Amino acid sequence: MLKAEVLKQANSACKNTLMETLHIEIVDFGDNFLIAKMPVTPRVHQPDGVLHGGATVALAESVGSFASHIFTDVDKYFVRGIEISANHIKSVKTGNVYAKATFLHKGRTTQLLDIKVTDDDDNLISICKLSTITLPKTS
């Protein structure tokens, strides 16, 4: 399947979810990474007008969990986030932020992802770590 078709299907799966609410869009992927972007607007601001850390973490968990998901046989397994940590380094008021999830460990049951959130100028905004678990579906 072509990359454009995979991205279209992935973004279609986000309808009526938190990802749609926050306008998160998956924009690229490769063998070991996935990238999503989110616009920084008042919708995701703290009261003082900068990007809310919770919105940043929602972006990070969304992109990390989705990365684990697309590399999983979803007919047999489902993925859940089990732990996330974030260090916020710089604030952002406008533009977009991009989350790039890269696998540090891609096991059959657990996965560990490093997620770097950057702005339009490639400044580092936050560093996140996400653990996911892949569990078998039951009939």
C-alpha positions as CSV (number, residue, x, y, z in Angstrom):
1,M,0.0,0.0,0.0
2,L,1.3,3.5,-0.8
3,K,2.3,5.8,2.0
4,A,-0.4,8.3,1.1
5,E,-3.1,5.6,1.3
6,V,-1.8,4.4,4.7
7,L,-1.9,8.0,6.0
8,K,-5.4,8.6,4.7
9,Q,-6.6,5.4,6.4
10,A,-4.8,6.2,9.6
11,N,-6.3,9.7,9.8
12,S,-9.8,8.4,8.9
13,A,-9.5,6.1,12.0
14,C,-9.2,9.2,14.1
15,K,-12.8,10.5,13.4
16,N,-14.8,11.1,16.5
17,T,-11.8,10.7,18.9
18,L,-9.6,13.0,21.0
19,M,-7.3,13.2,18.0
20,E,-10.0,14.8,15.9
21,T,-11.0,17.1,18.8
22,L,-7.4,18.3,19.1
23,H,-6.9,18.4,15.3
24,I,-4.0,15.9,15.4
25,E,-3.0,14.7,12.0
26,I,-0.6,11.8,11.2
27,V,1.8,13.2,8.6
28,D,4.6,10.6,8.1
29,F,5.9,7.2,9.1
30,G,8.8,4.9,8.4
31,D,10.1,1.6,9.6
32,N,10.8,2.8,13.1
33,F,8.9,6.1,13.6
34,L,5.6,8.0,13.2
35,I,5.1,11.7,13.1
36,A,1.9,13.7,13.8
37,K,1.2,17.4,14.0
38,M,-1.2,19.5,16.1
39,P,-2.1,23.2,15.6
40,V,-1.4,25.4,18.5
41,T,-4.5,27.5,18.9
42,P,-6.6,28.7,21.9
43,R,-8.3,25.2,21.8
44,V,-5.1,23.8,23.3
45,H,-3.9,26.8,25.3
46,Q,-3.5,27.2,29.1
47,P,-5.4,30.3,30.4
48,D,-2.2,32.4,29.9
49,G,-2.1,31.7,26.2
50,V,0.6,29.0,25.7
51,L,0.3,25.4,24.8
52,H,-1.1,23.3,27.6
53,G,1.2,20.5,28.8
54,G,-1.8,18.1,28.9
55,A,-2.5,18.8,25.2
56,T,1.2,18.1,24.5
57,V,1.0,14.8,26.4
58,A,-2.2,13.9,24.6
59,L,-0.4,14.4,21.3
60,A,2.6,12.4,22.5
61,E,0.5,9.4,23.7
62,S,-1.6,9.5,20.5
63,V,1.4,9.4,18.2
64,G,3.2,6.8,20.3
65,S,0.2,4.5,20.7
66,F,-0.6,4.8,17.0
67,A,3.0,3.9,16.1
68,S,2.7,0.7,18.2
69,H,-0.8,0.1,16.6
70,I,0.3,0.3,13.0
71,F,3.1,-2.2,13.5
72,T,0.7,-4.7,15.2
73,D,-1.6,-7.3,13.7
74,V,-4.8,-5.6,14.7
75,D,-6.9,-8.6,13.8
76,K,-5.3,-10.5,16.7
77,Y,-4.0,-7.8,19.1
78,F,-4.9,-4.4,20.6
79,V,-2.5,-1.8,22.0
80,R,-2.8,0.3,25.1
81,G,-0.6,2.9,26.6
82,I,0.5,1.9,30.1
83,E,2.8,4.7,31.2
84,I,3.8,8.1,29.9
85,S,6.2,10.8,31.2
86,A,6.9,14.2,29.8
87,N,9.5,17.0,30.3
88,H,8.3,20.3,29.0
89,I,11.2,22.5,27.9
90,K,9.8,25.4,25.9
91,S,6.5,27.1,25.5
92,V,4.6,27.7,22.2
93,K,1.8,30.2,21.5
94,T,1.0,29.7,17.8
95,G,1.8,27.5,14.8
96,N,2.1,23.8,14.9
97,V,3.8,21.2,17.1
98,Y,5.1,17.9,15.7
99,A,5.5,14.7,17.7
100,K,7.9,12.1,16.4
101,A,7.6,8.7,18.1
102,T,10.7,6.5,17.6
103,F,10.9,3.0,19.0
104,L,13.5,2.3,21.7
105,H,12.2,-1.2,22.2
106,K,9.7,-3.1,20.0
107,G,8.9,-6.3,21.8
108,R,6.0,-8.7,21.1
109,T,4.3,-7.6,24.4
110,T,5.7,-4.3,25.4
111,Q,7.1,-1.4,23.5
112,L,9.0,1.7,24.6
113,L,8.9,4.9,22.5
114,D,10.8,8.1,22.7
115,I,8.7,11.0,21.5
116,K,10.2,14.4,20.7
117,V,7.8,17.3,20.3
118,T,9.1,20.2,18.2
119,D,7.7,23.5,16.8
120,D,7.6,24.8,13.3
121,D,11.2,26.0,13.7
122,D,12.3,22.5,14.9
123,N,12.8,23.8,18.5
124,L,12.5,21.1,21.1
125,I,9.3,21.7,23.1
126,S,8.9,18.5,25.1
127,I,10.5,15.1,25.5
128,C,8.2,12.2,26.3
129,K,8.6,8.5,27.0
130,L,5.7,6.1,26.4
131,S,5.3,2.4,27.3
132,T,2.6,0.5,25.4
133,I,1.4,-3.1,25.8
134,T,0.1,-5.4,23.1
135,L,-2.5,-7.9,24.2
136,P,-4.4,-10.6,22.4
137,K,-8.0,-10.0,21.5
138,T,-10.5,-12.4,23.0
139,S,-13.4,-13.7,21.1
